[in-house]
Amino acid sequence: MAEIRSLEEERCVILHADDFGMCHTTNQAILNLLEKRAITSATLMVNCPWSLEAARAAARNPRLDVGVHLTLTSEWDHYKWGPVLRNGNVDTLVDEFGHFPANTAHMAKADPEQVRSELTAQIELAIRMGVDPTHLDNHMGSLRPDHHELLVELAAQFALPIRFSPNPAHKTGKEALIAQLAAERGILHPHEVLSLPFTYAETPDYDSIKQLAIRLLREMKPGLTELLFHPSLDTEELKAITGTWPIRRCEYDLFLDPDVQDVIARERLSLIGWREVRELQRSWRA
C-alpha cells in the first residue's frame, strides 16, 4: 500500500468493493480480494443477513480496511433487509412489510430525523460488532439529493472521510454546497468517484469489462480517485438473489487478473485505502 505524500499531485486510487455483508458469497469474494491485497477497501452493510460474518472477519483482522455502507434501500425481489433501529419510529423508511423499499423514491418524503437516527444506529452497530470504520459511503445513492448534507454531519460526528465527488456523473446541483460543508468540517473525500456499471444493455463478456476497467485506470487523473465495484463469486446463492451475478463474478476476477495488475504498475498508480485517508484527516484535525 502506498503512503500518501500528496492527494493533489499523485494519482492515488482506492480500489473499493461495495456490499460487504450482503450474502455469504459476496463475503467470500471480498475477503479473498482484501487478503490478497488485490483491492484496498470495502464497506459493510450492517442491515444484511450476512453482516455478522463480515464484521467478525474485519474485527479479527484489523488490517482489513472496512467502512460503513449506509443503507436505506433493499433492491432485490426475494432477498430483503430493513432498519437496524429497534426502538424508534422508522415508518417513513420502510414498506408495508418493514423492509426498505427497492429504490430511492421514498427518500424525498423520508423524515430527516428518522434518517439520521437510523444511519447513526448503523454506524454504532458496526462499531459494536468490532469494526473500526475507515469511512462512510451510501448504498444506491439514497442520500442524494435530499439528505446528502447528513452524510457530512455524520462524518464529522465520527471523524471519518466520505464518498463524495464535487463532479459526479449525475449532478444534483448541491455539489458546491456539500463540498463547502465538507471543507468547513474538515472532512476529506475523493476528487473523483468512478464506478464499474451496475447493469449493461446486454450482459457483457469478461474481456469487455476488463477493457473498460483498464481504460478507467489509464485515464486516472492526479488526485484521489475511488473506483468502486461489486465483486462476488458465482454460487447458487448469488444466482438466486440477482440476475447481475455474471457481472459480479467478472468483477471478482478483474483485479486478480495479471493484465490489470500490470496496468496499475505501469501507470504508477498509488493504491491506497480509506484508512490512510482517515488518518490523514484526523491528523489535520488534531
SULZI-V247578 format. One record per helix or strand. SS is the DSSP state (@ for helix, = for strand). FROM is the first residue (numbers start at 1). LEN is the number of residues. Records with the same first field share a line. If there is no record, write none. Layout:
SS=FROM-LEN, FROM-LEN
This chain:
==11-10, 41-4, 66-5, 94-1, 100-1, 135-4, 161-2, 189-1, 192-4, 223-7, 270-2
@=24-12, 51-10, 105-5, 112-17, 139-3, 148-11, 175-11, 206-13, 236-6, 245-10, 258-9, 274-12
